[in-house]
Amino acid sequence: MASPRTPRPSAGPGRPGVRPSGGGVLNVFSHGILVLWALMVGVPLLWVLWSAFKDSSGILTDPWGLPTVLHWENWSNAWNEANMGRYFVNTAIVVGGSVTGTMVLGSMAAYVLARFTFPGNRFVYYLFVAGMSFPVFMLVIPLFFVMRDFPGTSLLATYHGLILVYIAYSLPFTVFFMTAFFRTLPTSVAEAALIDGASHTRTFFQVMLPMAKPGLISIGIFNFLGQWNQYLLPMVLNQQEDKYVLTQGLAMIALQQGYENDWGALMAGMVIAMLPVLVVYAVFQRQVQAGLTSGALK
C-alpha cells in the first residue's frame, strides 16, 4: 500500500531556493547603471588614447575613426616642443613633496586626536572637520596675498610654496579619515610597546603606523589623485611658466591650438597627464579597497 504523499510547501518569498523577483530587477538595474557608467568613463579615455596617434586632419575629419597610421611624433612634440616633460617633472616634485608631507603630518595629528585625551581634543578635531567645508574659491585671494607678503621672501611661483599650500589643502580630510582609522586599531599592542619601554614616538612609527598601512595607502591615493589634478591653486599661485604643472601646461596647449592646430600633440599630452594616475590606481586598487573596508570589519 502506497504511503500518502506529503504536500509540497507553497512557494513564498521566505522559502529557501525561491528567488524573489524584486532582487532580480534590482540586480539588472544596478548592473545597467554600472555598464552605463563604465561606458561614460571608458569611451572618452579610449577616444583620447587613439586620437593621440592621429594627426590633426584625421582628428577633425574622422574623429571616431581608428588611426590608419600611427603618428608617434605627436608624443615627441608634446614632450619636447610643448614642454610636457618639464611640466611632468614639476608636477612630480610638487605632488611627491606634498603627498609625503600630508601623510606624515596628517597621520601624526590623527594619532594624537584618536588616542590621547586632553583639553580641546574635540575642538581641534572639529576644526579639521570644518576645514573640509570651506570651498577653495573663498581662500584663493587671501592665500595669494599671504604667500606674496610672506616674511622674508615671496612664496609665489616656488616649489615649496605650492607644496605647503597642497599640504594645508589636503590635511583636513586626511586627519578626518585617519582619526577614524586609528580608533579601530587595538590599544593592547600600543600598551604592550609602552610597557616594554618604547617611547610614544617609537610606538607610533614602529608599531601603530605599520598597522595603519591600509588606511595610509587609501588616503595617500586620494591625496595623490586630488593634488595631481589640481588646477585652480597652481593657476593662481604659480604664474611662472618654467614652474608650470601639468594641468597648467595642458590648458596652455589647448589655448595654443587655435593658432597651431596640433591636436594630436594635445591628445598625447592628455594621455601623458593621465597615465600616472591610472597606473597608481591600478597598482594599489586592492589596497584602496582594503583600507576603505577594514574599519568596518574590525
Backbone as a ProteinNet text record, in pm:
[ID]
protein_1_A
[PRIMARY]
MASPRTPRPSAGPGRPGVRPSGGGVLNVFSHGILVLWALMVGVPLLWVLWSAFKDSSGILTDPWGLPTVLHWENWSNAWNEANMGRYFVNTAIVVGGSVTGTMVLGSMAAYVLARFTFPGNRFVYYLFVAGMSFPVFMLVIPLFFVMRDFPGTSLLATYHGLILVYIAYSLPFTVFFMTAFFRTLPTSVAEAALIDGASHTRTFFQVMLPMAKPGLISIGIFNFLGQWNQYLLPMVLNQQEDKYVLTQGLAMIALQQGYENDWGALMAGMVIAMLPVLVVYAVFQRQVQAGLTSGALK
[TERTIARY]
85.3	0	88.2	63.4	147.7	119.1	224.6	209.5	157.9	82.2	28.5	140.4	123.4	225.9	217.3	334.4	340.5	319	226.6	201.7	323.4	352.3	466.7	434.9	529.5	502.5	489.7	398.4	377	495.6	525.7	639.3	603.7	699	677.7	806.8	797.5	920.5	1017.8	969.7	1059.7	1110.7	1067.8	1109.9	1251	1334	1468.4	1462.5	1554	1561.1	1471.9	1388.9	1299.3	1355.9	1384.8	1443.6	1332.7	1317.4	1213.2	1242.4	1135.6	1151	1210	1187.2	1239.6	1391.3	1456.1	1602	1658.9	1595.1	1643	1631.1	1521.8	1504.5	1609.5	1637.7	1737.9	1876.3	1909.5	2039.6	2053.7	1949.3	1954.2	1971.4	1898.1	1907.6	2047.3	2102.1	2234.8	2342.7	2334.2	2432.4	2420.9	2297.9	2280.8	2344.3	2328.2	2390.8	2542.6	2597.9	2743.4	2796	2723.6	2766.1	2761.1	2655.3	2644.2	2756.4	2786.4	2895.1	3030.2	3051.6	3177.4	3192.7	3083.9	3090.8	3118	3054.7	3075.8	3219.1	3284.4	3423.1	3521.6	3494.4	3590.6	3598	3484.2	3484.9	3566.1	3549.4	3635.9	3784.5	3818.4	3959.3	4014.5	3939.1	3984.8	3992.4	3896.7	3899.1	4023.4	4057.3	4178.6	4302.6	4302.5	4419.1	4442.9	4340.2	4366	4377.8	4322	4341.4	4484.5	4553.8	4692.6	4784.6	4737.4	4818.9	4773.4	4683.2	4633.5	4684.2	4690.9	4728.6	4604.8	4624.7	4515.2	4404.2	4440.2	4337.5	4255.4	4318.8	4245.3	4150.7	4190.1	4102.8	3981.6	4002.6	3892.5	3798.9	3852.3	3767.9	3700.9	3769.3	3712.9	3743.7	3673.7	3710.3	3692.8	3597.1	3572	3641.9	3710.4	3779.3	3912.6	3952.6	4082.3	4193.7	4311.8	4421.7	4467.8	4482.7	4535	4687.6	4749	4894.9	4922.4	5015.4	5049.2	5147.7	5104.4	5188.7	5258.4	5373	5448	5507.6	5515.2	5571.8	5483.8	5355.8	5269.8	5326	5379.7	5431.5	5560.2	5647.1	5770.6	5740.2	5642.8	5604.9	5547.4	5463.1	5404.8	5512	5605.6	5705.6	5812.4	5854.6	5965.6	5917.4	5843.8	5805.2	5700	5605.2	5503.6	5548	5670.4	5730.2	5654.5	5585.4	5517.3	5615.2	5736	5837.2	5872.9	5894.6	5925.3	5807.1	5686.4	5569	5548.5	5580.8	5569.3	5664.7	5788.5	5886.4	5842.2	5794	5745.2	5631.6	5538.5	5426	5473.5	5567.9	5619.3	5687.2	5762	5829.3	5727.3	5630	5531.6	5443.3	5390	5299	5373.6	5494.9	5572.6	5598.2	5639.2	5662.9	5536.3	5428.4	5304.4	5236.8	5236.4	5175.3	5252.7	5386	5467.2	5441.2	5442.6	5416.6	5276.6	5178.7	5040.5	5025.3	5086.8	5072.3	5141.3	5260	5332.5	5260.1	5231.1	5165.2	5022.8	4949.7	4812	4801.9	4887.9	4882.5	4925.2	5022.8	5064.7	4953.3	4890.8	4781.1	4663.2	4631.4	4519.1	4544.7	4667.4	4700.3	4682.5	4727.2	4712.4	4564.9	4488.3	4346.7	4268.7	4312.2	4238.7	4276.7	4400.2	4449.2	4470.3	4475.4	4506.9	4389.6	4362.4	4257.4	4322.1	4288.1	4343.4	4241.6	4248.1	4152.9	4163.4	4050.7	4047.3	4060.7	4061.3	4076.4	3965	3841.7	3729.5	3724.4	3765.5	3765.6	3863.6	3982.8	4082	4032.6	3970.9	3919.9	3812.9	3717.7	3611.9	3663.1	3774.1	3835.9	3888.1	3949.3	3992.1	3871.7	3766.9	3646.9	3586.1	3584	3529.7	3612.5	3742.3	3826.2	3783	3713.1	3665.9	3546.7	3481.2	3359	3386.7	3510.5	3541.8	3573.8	3500.5	3536.5	3670.4	3749.5	3881.4	3871	3758.7	3742	3741.3	3694.4	3691.5	3830.3	3924	4055.9	4161.2	4130	4233	4289.3	4203.3	4250.9	4330.5	4278.4	4362.7	4489.4	4482	4601.6	4706.5	4662.9	4756.9	4834	4764	4832.2	4919.5	4876.6	4960	5090.7	5084.3	5206.4	5292.4	5228.9	5307	5380.7	5314.7	5372.2	5432.4	5470.2	5528	5659	5681.1	5802.7	5929.2	6018.8	6145.7	6149.2	6061.7	6059.9	5921	5888.1	5758.1	5756.6	5643.5	5627.1	5556.3	5521.9	5455.6	5553	5501.8	5580.2	5704.5	5691.1	5800.7	5749.2	5840.1	5801.4	5753.9	5832.8	5799	5671	5645.6	5521.6	5399.7	5406.3	5294.7	5280	5391.1	5384.8	5314.3	5347.7	5282.4	5132.5	5094.3	4952.3	4879.5	4938.8	4877.3	4861.4	4962.2	4953.3	4838.5	4831.4	4723	4587	4579.7	4453.8	4408.1	4503.1	4469.3	4463.9	4515.3	4521.8	4384.7	4283.3	4156.4	4098.3	4087.8	4030.9	4122.9	4254.1	4348	4334.6	4327.4	4311.8	4177.3	4072.8	3939.9	3938.8	3995.5	3996.4	4084	4205.8	4299.4	4260.2	4193.5	4145.6	4046.5	3953.2	3858.1	3928	4032.6	4103.1	4182.8	4252.2	4331	4241.8	4119.2	4028	3987.1	3998.5	3963.2	4077.5	4199.8	4313.7	4313.6	4356.6	4356.8	4458.1	4416.8	4506	4604.8	4578.6	4665.3	4806.7	4822.2	4955.5	5037.1	4976.2	5047.5	5079.7	4988.9	5015	5129.4	5135.5	5246.3	5379.9	5381.1	5505.1	5549.7	5455.5	5490.6	5541	5482.5	5530.1	5671.5	5704	5839.6	5941.5	5899	5992.6	5997.9	5912.9	5913.9	5851.6	5906.9	5850.3	5726.1	5653	5535.2	5572.3	5685.3	5728.6	5762.6	5837.7	5873.8	5750.6	5659	5535.7	5457	5452.3	5375.7	5440.9	5570.6	5635.3	5662.2	5689.5	5728.4	5616.3	5510.6	5402.7	5271.3	5224.5	5091.4	5087.8	5190.8	5190.9	5191.2	5273.2	5261.8	5124.6	5059.8	4926.3	4823.3	4850.4	4758.3	4791.7	4871.6	4914.7	4798.6	4692.3	4580.9	4516.8	4495.6	4437.7	4530.9	4660.7	4757.7	4760.9	4755.7	4757.9	4632.3	4517.9	4391.9	4392.3	4422.2	4418.5	4532.7	4644.2	4753.5	4714	4637.9	4591.3	4495.6	4403.1	4309.3	4382.9	4481.8	4558.5	4637.1	4694.9	4770.8	4680.6	4562.1	4470.8	4427.6	4392	4346.4	4454.8	4575.8	4683.8	4740.7	4742.3	4792.1	4701.7	4570.4	4474.2	4437	4504.8	4472.8	4504	4407.9	4425.5	4414.1	4315	4288.6	4404.8	4453.2	4559.9	4688.1	4740.6	4861	4836	4715.6	4688	4695.9	4657.4	4659.5	4795.3	4856.3	4974.9	5104.7	5097.2	5218	5211	5242.9	5227.5	5358.9	5462	5590.1	5594.1	5613	5592.7	5686.8	5811.4	5902.2	5871.5	5777.6	5734.4	5593.7	5538.5	5404.4	5394.5	5276.3	5246.8	5166.7	5133.9	5073	4939.4	4855.9	4725.3	4739.7	4835.1	4858.9	4914	5004.5	5059.9	4954.7	4863.5	4756.6	4665	4634.1	4549	4617.1	4748	4818.6	4824.3	4845.1	4846.3	4709.4	4602.1	4467.4	4440.2	4490.7	4473	4551.4	4666.3	4750.4	4697.5	4605.6	4558.4	4483.3	4425.8	4357.5	4451.7	4582.5	4679.7	4767.1	4798.2	4890.6	4819.8	4700.3	4620.8	4693.8	4769.6	4835.8	4755	4640.9	4551.9	4608.8	4688.8	4749.7	4842.1	4919.9	5008.1	4927.8	4813.5	4727.9	4675.5	4629.7	4580.6	4692.1	4811.4	4924.7	4960.1	4952	4977.6	4875.3	4749.9	4646.9	4673.2	4717.5	4749.5	4868.3	4968.9	5084.6	5040.8	4946.7	4898.9	4814.7	4742.3	4654.4	4726.3	4834.4	4898.1	4939.8	5008.8	5047.7	4928.9	4819.3	4700.4	4644.2	4633	4578.7	4670.1	4801	4895	4890.9	4890.6	4888.6	4762.3	4648.1	4524.4	4518.9	4568.1	4567	4657.2	4771.4	4864.9	4811.2	4750.8	4708.9	4557.3	4490	4344.4	4299.8	4365.1	4327.2	4353.1	4465.2	4495.3	4394.8	4349.5	4248.6	4118.9	4075.2	3952.9	3968.1	4085.5	4107.4	4107.2	4166.4	4169.4	4033.1	3947.4	3813.4	3721.6	3745.2	3655.3	3709.4	3839.1	3895.6	3836.3	3805.2	3746.2	3611.1	3534.8	3402.2	3409.6	3521.3	3531.1	3589.2	3653.9	3717.5	3614.6
-120	0	124.2	212.7	333.4	429.9	489.7	588.2	718.7	791.3	918.5	1017.4	1091	1187.5	1311.7	1359	1481.1	1601.4	1687.6	1804.1	1895.8	1942.7	2031.6	2168.8	2229.8	2363.2	2464	2553.6	2656.9	2751.6	2793.9	2885.4	3021.7	3082.7	3214.8	3289.7	3415.2	3495	3450.2	3382.8	3340.7	3199.7	3123.6	2986.7	2981.5	2886.4	2873.8	2825.1	2873.6	2833.3	2911.8	2998	3079.5	3220.3	3266.2	3398.9	3499.6	3596.6	3696.7	3776.1	3811.8	3883.3	4021.9	4084.3	4217.7	4222	4115.5	4112.1	4105.5	4028.4	4021.4	4153.5	4222.3	4354.2	4451.4	4446	4535.8	4505.6	4376.4	4340.4	4389.1	4372.3	4418.8	4570.4	4639.7	4785.8	4831.4	4770.4	4809.9	4778.7	4661.3	4628.5	4720.7	4759.2	4853.6	4988.5	5035.4	5161.7	5150.2	5036.4	5017.6	5014.3	4945.3	4940.6	5080.5	5154.6	5290.6	5378.8	5366.8	5447.1	5408.1	5277.4	5232.6	5287.8	5291.9	5347.9	5498.2	5569.2	5713.7	5747.5	5660.4	5686.4	5628.1	5507.5	5437.2	5489	5522.8	5566.3	5694	5799.1	5917.6	5886.6	5797.1	5761.9	5693.2	5598.2	5529.9	5625.7	5717.9	5814	5903	5950.4	6031.9	5949.7	5821.1	5736.4	5716.3	5676.7	5654.7	5785.4	5894.6	6023.7	6073.8	6026.8	6067.4	6013.4	5916.1	5860.3	5909.1	6008.1	6061.5	6204.4	6247.4	6386.6	6475.3	6604	6698.7	6681.7	6659.9	6642.6	6517.2	6410.9	6288.5	6305	6382.5	6406.2	6488.8	6588.6	6678.1	6616.2	6541.4	6485.1	6355.5	6271.5	6143	6123	6195.9	6193	6056.8	5975.1	5845.7	5729.7	5758.3	5651.4	5616.7	5490.9	5447.9	5503.6	5526.2	5580.9	5480.1	5525.8	5440	5434.3	5541.5	5548.3	5600.6	5537.1	5579.6	5696.1	5810.4	5930.9	5943.4	5879.3	5884.4	6022.6	6103.9	6237.8	6322.9	6286.9	6361.8	6358.2	6243.1	6227.3	6306.8	6304.9	6383.6	6533.2	6572.8	6714.1	6757.9	6673	6708.5	6713.2	6618.2	6609.5	6718	6747.3	6840.9	6980.8	6993.6	7125.8	7191.9	7113	7169	7167.8	7123.2	7126	7039.9	6936	6848.3	6773.8	6750.4	6685.1	6769	6900	6988.3	6997.7	7009	7018	6888.5	6776	6647.8	6642.1	6686.7	6687.1	6782.9	6901.8	6996.3	6936.4	6869.7	6808.6	6697.9	6616.7	6508.2	6562.9	6673.1	6731.7	6784.8	6860	6921.4	6815.8	6724.6	6623.8	6525.8	6489.1	6399.5	6459.9	6586.7	6651.9	6675.3	6713.5	6744.2	6618.7	6510.2	6386.2	6332.1	6336.4	6290.1	6374	6505.4	6591.5	6575.4	6560.1	6541.4	6412.5	6304.5	6175.6	6177.1	6235.3	6238.2	6325	6448.6	6539.9	6494.5	6449.2	6407.5	6284.7	6186.4	6066.1	6095	6183.8	6218.7	6291.9	6389.1	6461.4	6369.5	6281.9	6190.3	6093.2	6045.1	5951.4	6017.2	6140.7	6211.2	6235.6	6277.3	6304.1	6176.6	6064	5938.6	5868.5	5887.3	5805.3	5880.7	6010.5	6087.3	6179.3	6189	6277.2	6398.6	6515.7	6639.2	6749.7	6857.1	6968	7026.1	7036.5	7088.9	6984.1	6855.7	6749.3	6755.7	6758.5	6760.3	6890.8	7000.5	7128.4	7123.9	7070.8	7061.2	6968.1	6856.7	6761.3	6825.8	6892	6954.8	7074.8	7132.2	7238.1	7181.7	7063.3	6997.9	6960.2	6908.7	6871.5	6994.3	7106.5	7229.1	7274.7	7241.4	7279	7215.6	7100.9	7037	7108.9	7192.2	7257.4	7389.8	7439.6	7568.4	7546.7	7609.2	7599.2	7667.4	7605.5	7661.1	7797.1	7825.4	7954.5	8070.9	8044.8	8151.1	8183.6	8091.9	8109.2	8155.9	8158.1	8184.6	8325.5	8425.5	8564.4	8592.7	8562.7	8585.3	8501.6	8379.8	8295.7	8356.4	8418.7	8482.8	8593.5	8677.5	8788.3	8737.2	8630.6	8573.5	8521.6	8451.8	8398	8507.6	8609.3	8718.3	8798.7	8824	8907.3	8824	8700.9	8614.5	8675.8	8677.9	8741.5	8677.3	8759.1	8711.9	8704.6	8624.6	8609.2	8564.9	8595.7	8556.5	8406.7	8342.9	8200.3	8174.4	8279.4	8260.9	8202.9	8112.3	8052.1	7982.3	7911.8	7831.9	7691.7	7595.2	7457.7	7445.4	7498	7479.2	7555	7668.1	7738.6	7658.4	7599.6	7519.3	7391.2	7333.9	7213.9	7244.2	7357.7	7394.6	7416.5	7477.8	7501.1	7368.5	7277.4	7147	7070.3	7078.7	7009.9	7066.2	7198.1	7260.5	7227.5	7218.4	7188	7044.1	6951.6	6809.6	6762.2	6839.4	6793.1	6765.6	6850.6	6824.6	6686.8	6647.9	6515.8	6403.9	6424.2	6322.2	6298	6404.8	6389.9	6326	6368	6310.2	6160	6120.2	5978.7	5896	5943.3	5864.4	5860.4	5963.8	5958.6	5844.7	5832.3	5721.6	5587.9	5581.9	5455.2	5416.3	5511.4	5479.4	5434.7	5481	5440	5294.2	5237.2	5096.9	5002.4	5053.1	4967	4929.7	4808.2	4766.3	4845.5	4881.8	4958.1	4868.7	4737.9	4647.8	4642.9	4654.3	4648.4	4770.3	4888.3	5009.4	5005.8	4956.1	4946.1	4850.2	4739.7	4645.3	4708.3	4787.8	4855.1	4955.9	5029.6	5126	5055.9	4941.6	4865.5	4815.2	4779.9	4732.9	4845.4	4968.2	5079.2	5166.4	5142.1	5224.5	5360.5	5463.2	5597.2	5609.7	5718.9	5740.8	5756.3	5821.6	5840.4	5707.5	5623.8	5492.7	5403.4	5411.4	5332.8	5372.8	5501.6	5547.5	5501.2	5526.4	5498.8	5350.5	5273.8	5134.2	5034.9	5078.3	4985.5	5025.8	5146.8	5186.4	5223.2	5289.6	5330	5210.6	5105.5	4987.3	4920.7	4923.9	4865.8	4946.8	5073.9	5160.9	5167.6	5075.1	5078.1	5079.1	4996.7	5004.1	5141.9	5203.7	5337.5	5440	5427.8	5521.1	5511.6	5389.5	5373.1	5433.1	5408.7	5460.9	5612.5	5677.3	5822.9	5881	5807.3	5852.7	5856.9	5755.4	5754.5	5870	5893.4	6004.4	6137.9	6156.1	6280.8	6294	6183.8	6187.6	6227	6167.6	6199.4	6345.4	6393.2	6530.7	6632.7	6606.1	6702.1	6695.6	6577.6	6566.4	6641.2	6638.6	6702.6	6844.4	6898.9	7032.3	7137.2	7225.6	7328.5	7470.3	7495.5	7632.5	7689.2	7614.3	7665.6	7697.3	7606.9	7645.9	7756.1	7765.2	7871.6	8008.9	8019.1	8147.1	8171.9	8068.9	8085.7	8053.6	8004.3	7961.2	8011.4	8137.5	8201.4	8214.4	8145.6	8145.9	8024.3	8044.4	7937.5	7819.7	7843.7	7730.8	7649.8	7694.5	7619.5	7562.1	7569.3	7519.2	7369.7	7328.1	7186.4	7138.7	7009.1	6950.7	7014.2	7041.5	7099.4	7236.7	7316.1	7445.8	7429.1	7332.1	7307.6	7264	7176	7131.6	7247	7332.4	7447.8	7540.9	7560.8	7647.9	7587	7454.6	7388	7398.8	7381.9	7391.8	7530.9	7634.1	7770.5	7793.7	7729.5	7748.5	7675.3	7578.6	7501.6	7588.2	7700.5	7788.7	7851.1	7847.5	7908.6	7804.3	7695.4	7596.9	7472.2	7440.2	7326.4	7193.4	7174.8	7046	6969.6	6917.5	6848.2	6713.8	6652	6525.5	6540.6	6649.2	6673.8	6700.4	6769.2	6793.7	6662.4	6570.8	6441.7	6360.7	6365.5	6294.8	6353.3	6485.6	6547.6	6506.5	6492.5	6448.5	6306.2	6219.6	6082	6080.6	6164	6171.8	6214.5	6306.9	6352.9	6247.8	6164.5	6065	5937.4	5902.8	5773.1	5749.2	5843.5	5816.3	5788.7	5860.5	5839.3	5699.9	5658.6	5526.5	5415.7	5433.9	5331.9	5318.8	5431.5	5426.8	5358.8	5393.4	5331.4	5183.3	5145.8	5004.8	4921.7	4975.9	4901.8	4887.3	4993.8	4993.8	4977.3	4921.1	4909.3	4822.9	4708.5	4619	4684	4755.3	4820.8	4930.4	5002.1	5105.7	5044.6	4935.6	4869.9	4813.4	4756.5	4703	4813.6	4928.3	5038.6	5097	5099	5156.9	5063.6	4932.8	4837.7	4784.4	4800.8	4741.1	4801.8	4931.8	4993.6	4936	4896.8	4840.1	4695.1	4625.3	4483.1	4459.1	4559.3	4539	4544.1
0	0	0	-93.1	-104.6	9	61.4	168.2	111.9	192.7	142.4	112.8	4.5	-35.9	51.7	88.2	169	80.2	112.8	25.9	20.2	-97.4	-115.7	-59.9	9.5	62.8	-49.8	-29.5	-130.8	-135.3	-256	-273.1	-217.7	-155.6	-98.4	-91.3	-57.7	-55.7	50.9	155.8	262.2	247.5	143.4	124.6	68.4	117.8	61.4	-81.3	-161.3	-300.2	-392.3	-336.4	-417.3	-423	-540	-558	-584.3	-498.1	-521.2	-647.3	-715.7	-842	-822.9	-705.9	-683.6	-684.8	-631.5	-631.8	-771.1	-860.5	-997.3	-1069.3	-1047.6	-1110.6	-1060.4	-927.9	-870.9	-926.4	-943.1	-998.8	-1142	-1221.1	-1360	-1364.1	-1279	-1276.8	-1234.9	-1126.9	-1077.9	-1180.2	-1245.9	-1348.5	-1468.4	-1502	-1611.3	-1581.5	-1457.1	-1417.5	-1423.4	-1378.8	-1381.7	-1525.2	-1614.3	-1754.2	-1816	-1787.8	-1840.1	-1788	-1659.1	-1600.9	-1661.2	-1681.8	-1742.4	-1883.9	-1960.1	-2094.1	-2091.2	-1997	-1987.2	-1951.2	-1874	-1833.9	-1934.5	-1981.7	-2065.6	-2208	-2267.7	-2408.1	-2427.3	-2344	-2363.4	-2345.6	-2250.9	-2232.6	-2356.8	-2412	-2532	-2651.1	-2659	-2769.2	-2764	-2643.8	-2629.2	-2663.6	-2622.8	-2647	-2796.2	-2872.4	-3014.8	-3092	-3039.6	-3105.4	-3088.6	-2985	-2964.4	-3072.6	-3152.1	-3259.5	-3397.9	-3401.8	-3528.9	-3547.6	-3671.8	-3696.5	-3684	-3693.1	-3671.5	-3774.1	-3900	-4002.4	-3978.4	-3933	-3904.2	-3786.7	-3687.3	-3572.1	-3611.6	-3699.3	-3735.5	-3839.5	-3934.5	-4040	-3998.6	-3920.3	-3877.9	-3729.8	-3642.5	-3500.2	-3434.1	-3481.1	-3417.1	-3486.7	-3594.3	-3665.1	-3600.8	-3617.9	-3567.8	-3655.9	-3598.6	-3679.9	-3784.4	-3907	-4014	-4009.7	-3963.5	-3947.1	-3806.5	-3738.1	-3602.4	-3608.9	-3562.2	-3563.8	-3428.1	-3418.1	-3292.2	-3266.1	-3369.6	-3348.9	-3258.3	-3242.9	-3150.4	-3009	-2971.1	-2834.9	-2815.9	-2915.4	-2904	-2906.8	-2989.2	-2991.6	-2857.4	-2797.3	-2667.4	-2559	-2562	-2455.7	-2467.7	-2589.5	-2609	-2646.7	-2756.9	-2804.1	-2715.1	-2665	-2575.4	-2429.3	-2403.2	-2268.8	-2167.3	-2214	-2119.5	-2031.1	-2080.4	-1997.5	-1875.8	-1897.9	-1785.4	-1688.9	-1743.5	-1657	-1578.6	-1640.1	-1570.3	-1451.2	-1472	-1362.5	-1252.1	-1289.5	-1188.6	-1106.7	-1173.9	-1102.9	-1011.3	-1057.5	-973.9	-848.6	-861.6	-744.7	-645.6	-695	-606.2	-540.5	-620.5	-565.5	-475	-511.9	-426.1	-288.7	-286	-157.2	-78.2	-147.1	-75.5	-22.6	-98.9	-50.4	68.7	60.6	173.8	298.3	283.2	398.3	452.9	364.8	409.9	488.7	441.7	509.7	645.3	653.6	780.5	882.9	845	939.3	971.6	869.9	892.4	981.2	959.4	1042.6	1186.7	1205.8	1341.8	1416.3	1350	1414.4	1442.3	1347.9	1366.3	1480.9	1494.8	1603	1739.2	1752.4	1880	1910.4	1812.6	1835	1864.9	1809.7	1829.2	1958.8	2008.4	2118.7	2249.2	2246.2	2367	2400.2	2528.6	2578	2643.4	2596.4	2650.5	2628.2	2704.2	2686	2544.9	2480.2	2344.2	2236.2	2274.7	2175.6	2071.6	2116.8	2023.8	1944.3	2008.3	1936.8	1820.7	1843.4	1735.6	1625.8	1667.1	1568	1480.1	1542.1	1463.4	1384.5	1427.6	1348	1216.1	1222.8	1098.6	1013	1076.4	1001.7	933.8	1004.4	945.1	825.8	825.6	713.1	582.3	589.4	467.1	406.1	483.9	435	364.4	370.7	307.5	160.3	69.6	-73.4	-98	-183.1	-210.5	-278.2	-345.7	-413.5	-313.2	-190.5	-89.8	-35.9	-50.8	9.5	-89.5	-217.8	-317.8	-303.3	-293	-287.5	-159.6	-39	79.6	79.4	24.7	18.5	-73.5	-180.7	-272.2	-201	-124.5	-56	58.6	125.4	232.5	175.1	64.1	4.3	-58.2	-114.7	-174.3	-68.8	45.5	150.8	263.1	234.2	337.6	386.9	520.5	573.1	516.9	473.3	421.3	270.6	212.2	67.1	22.9	-100.2	-153.5	-182.9	-155.4	-182.4	-313.9	-386.9	-515.2	-617.4	-701.9	-810	-758.3	-645.6	-590.3	-560.9	-566.9	-536.4	-391.6	-298.3	-157	-120.5	-185.7	-158	-200.9	-320	-368.3	-286.4	-242.6	-158.2	-27.2	36.4	162.1	143.5	32.6	7	-14.8	-90	-112.9	19	105.7	235.1	317.6	325	401.6	341.9	210.3	143.4	170.6	183.7	198.2	341.7	435.6	574.8	638	620.6	690.4	662.7	536.3	507.2	552	542.7	587.1	736.9	815.7	960.8	993.4	925	948.7	919.9	808.1	769.3	862.4	890.4	969.4	1117.1	1167.8	1306.5	1324.7	1232.5	1239	1223.2	1142.6	1123	1246.9	1308.7	1428.2	1544.1	1548.4	1655.6	1644	1523.9	1505.5	1542.1	1556.8	1587.5	1735.6	1769.3	1911	1992.9	2113.5	2202.4	2275.8	2279.8	2357.7	2301.7	2168.9	2109.7	2150	2144.2	2185.5	2334.1	2417	2560.3	2589.4	2515	2534.2	2496.3	2389.1	2348.8	2453.6	2511.8	2616.3	2740.7	2776	2893.1	2869.8	2747.7	2715.6	2709.9	2730.1	2736.5	2612.5	2514.2	2393.1	2422.2	2364.4	2379.2	2291.7	2311.4	2228.8	2081.9	2056.1	1918.2	1853	1925.2	1869.8	1854.5	1949.6	1939.6	1816.1	1788.6	1672	1541.9	1525	1397.4	1373.7	1479.4	1460.2	1489.2	1555.9	1591.3	1524.4	1554.8	1509.6	1360.8	1312.2	1171.5	1076.3	1100.8	1013	1019.9	1137.1	1147.4	1068.1	1048.5	974.7	826.4	776.1	636.7	537.8	554	457.2	450.4	566	565.6	504.5	530.6	473.7	321.5	269.4	124.2	62.4	125.1	70.7	65.4	177.3	180.5	98.1	88.3	3.5	-143.6	-188.1	-326.8	-351.2	-257.1	-273.7	-280.5	-193.7	-196.5	-326.7	-373	-497.9	-614.6	-623.2	-732.6	-727.3	-607.4	-595.5	-624.5	-577.8	-598.5	-740	-799.6	-937	-1034.7	-1008.8	-1098	-1054.3	-955.9	-906.8	-1014.2	-1036.7	-1140.1	-1086	-998.6	-955.1	-873.7	-776.4	-689.8	-766.3	-849.3	-924.2	-1025.3	-1080.8	-1177.3	-1112.1	-984.5	-915.2	-849.3	-793.9	-711.1	-782.7	-905.9	-976.6	-1119.8	-1139.9	-1270.3	-1346.3	-1301.7	-1372.3	-1464	-1594	-1691.6	-1670.1	-1631	-1613.4	-1487	-1404.5	-1286.8	-1304.4	-1425.9	-1450.5	-1416.3	-1369.9	-1351.5	-1472.8	-1475.4	-1594.2	-1630.7	-1532	-1562.8	-1627.7	-1581	-1644.2	-1785.2	-1802	-1934.3	-2033.8	-1992.1	-2081.4	-2118.8	-2021.1	-2050.4	-2151.2	-2137.5	-2230.1	-2370	-2377.1	-2507.5	-2573.9	-2494.6	-2550.2	-2606.2	-2539.4	-2590.6	-2718.8	-2731.3	-2849.2	-2971.9	-2953.2	-3067.6	-3167.9	-3121.4	-3214.6	-3316.1	-3288.3	-3378.7	-3448.3	-3380	-3435.8	-3488.7	-3435.5	-3483	-3470.5	-3365.3	-3341.5	-3238.1	-3281.7	-3189.4	-3145.6	-3228.9	-3190.7	-3071.3	-3068	-2953.1	-2826.9	-2843.1	-2725.8	-2669.2	-2754.5	-2707.9	-2642.8	-2702.2	-2641.9	-2506	-2493.6	-2363.9	-2259.8	-2300.1	-2206.6	-2158.9	-2250	-2210.2	-2115	-2141.6	-2051.8	-1912.2	-1903.3	-1773.3	-1702.9	-1779.6	-1718.6	-1678	-1748	-1725.1	-1580.2	-1513.2	-1373.4	-1282.6	-1302.1	-1218.9	-1241.1	-1367.1	-1397.3	-1345.9	-1359.9	-1313.6	-1161.7	-1091.9	-945.9	-894.6	-952.9	-905.8	-942.7	-1061.3	-1099.8	-1009.1	-969.2	-884.3	-741.8	-689.3	-548.7	-532	-631.2	-623.7	-506.4	-488	-377.9	-242	-229.2	-102.6	-71.9	-174.7	-152.5	-101.6	-162.3	-118.4	21.8	52.1	186.5	291.4	258.1	352.7	379.1	276.1	294.6	371.9	367	433.4	565	591.1	712.7	839.4	835.2	954.2	987.5	884.5	910.2	953.3	920.5	953.3	1090.4	1150.3	1280	1390
[MASK]
++++++++++++++++++++++++++++++++++++++++++++++++++++++++++++++++++++++++++++++++++++++++++++++++++++++++++++++++++++++++++++++++++++++++++++++++++++++++++++++++++++++++++++++++++++++++++++++++++++++++++++++++++++++++++++++++++++++++++++++++++++++++++++++++++++++++++++++++++++++++++++++++++++++++++

